[in-house]
């Protein structure tokens, strides 16, 4: 069933990276599995508990890492010549934009986390030390 779902997704949205990922995309998948996925339960705990200012640095690292990987993926979708792909990729600008719309939320959410960590006074509070 999952294989069929993957085949359907790849054909419907013309995403050959899911069926035959380039080597750099495979590296991103490993980063997701071994770096990003372990971060999720920690982040859920910190955000649900609230008041956990220690999450700021890990969240900044996570969000900048994910945003950086997504920029490479989005550039690949926009500019790569998919005509030589074994699996059907986007051929028209409209198809590229549709595929892009699948990936863009994965960029927006980390950017929201990053800006929250950088600019929200709760997480951006600089502790002032008393002078003696």
C-alpha positions in Angstrom: 0.0 0.0 0.0 2.7 2.5 0.9 4.6 1.7 -2.4 1.4 2.3 -4.3 0.9 5.6 -2.5 4.5 6.7 -3.3 4.0 5.7 -7.0 0.7 7.7 -7.1 2.3 10.7 -5.5 5.4 10.7 -7.8 3.2 10.3 -10.9 0.5 12.9 -9.8 2.9 15.6 -8.7 5.8 14.6 -11.1 8.3 14.2 -8.3 11.0 11.8 -9.5 13.2 12.6 -6.5 10.9 10.3 -4.4 11.4 7.4 -6.7 15.0 7.9 -7.8 16.6 10.4 -5.4 19.9 12.1 -6.4 22.8 11.4 -4.1 22.6 14.9 -2.5 18.9 14.3 -1.8 19.7 11.0 -0.2 22.1 12.8 2.1 19.2 15.2 3.1 17.1 12.1 3.8 19.7 10.7 6.2 20.0 14.1 7.9 16.3 14.1 8.4 16.2 10.6 9.8 19.2 11.0 12.2 19.2 14.8 13.1 15.7 16.2 12.5 13.5 13.3 13.6 15.2 13.0 17.0 14.7 16.8 17.5 10.9 16.5 17.1 10.0 14.9 20.4 12.4 17.3 22.2 10.8 20.3 20.5 7.3 19.1 21.2 8.1 18.6 24.9 9.7 22.1 25.1 6.9 23.9 23.3 4.1 22.1 25.0 5.6 22.5 28.5 6.3 26.2 27.8 8.9 28.3 29.4 11.8 26.2 28.1 14.3 28.8 27.0 16.9 26.1 26.4 15.1 25.1 23.2 16.3 28.3 21.5 19.7 27.2 20.3 18.6 23.7 19.2 15.6 25.2 17.4 17.8 27.7 15.6 20.1 24.9 14.5 17.2 22.8 13.4 15.4 25.5 11.5 18.5 26.9 9.7 19.5 23.3 8.7 16.1 22.5 7.3 15.7 25.9 5.5 19.1 25.4 3.9 18.2 21.9 2.6 14.9 23.2 1.3 16.5 26.0 -0.6 18.6 23.4 -2.5 15.5 21.2 -3.2 13.4 24.2 -4.4 16.2 25.3 -6.7 16.5 21.8 -8.1 12.7 21.8 -8.8 12.8 25.2 -10.5 16.0 24.8 -12.6 16.8 21.1 -13.1 16.3 19.5 -16.6 14.1 16.6 -15.7 13.8 15.5 -19.4 16.6 13.0 -18.8 15.1 11.5 -15.6 14.1 7.9 -15.6 10.8 8.9 -13.8 8.5 11.6 -15.1 9.4 15.0 -13.7 7.9 18.4 -14.1 8.1 19.6 -17.7 6.1 22.9 -17.6 6.4 25.9 -15.3 3.0 25.1 -14.0 4.1 21.5 -13.1 7.2 22.9 -11.4 5.1 25.4 -9.4 2.7 22.6 -8.3 5.6 20.5 -7.1 7.1 23.5 -5.5 3.9 24.1 -3.5 4.3 20.6 -2.0 7.8 21.5 -0.6 7.3 25.2 0.3 5.5 24.4 3.7 8.6 22.5 4.7 10.5 25.8 4.3 7.9 28.1 5.8 7.5 26.2 9.1 11.3 26.2 9.9 11.5 29.9 9.0 8.6 30.6 11.4 10.5 28.7 14.1 13.7 30.6 13.3 12.1 34.0 13.4 10.3 33.1 16.7 13.5 32.1 18.3 15.4 35.2 17.1 12.7 37.9 17.6 10.2 36.7 20.2 11.2 38.4 23.5 10.5 35.2 25.5 13.3 33.3 23.7 15.5 36.3 22.8 15.8 37.6 26.4 19.4 38.5 27.1 20.2 38.0 30.8 21.8 41.1 32.4 24.5 40.5 34.9 24.9 42.6 37.9 28.0 44.7 38.1 30.0 44.6 41.3 
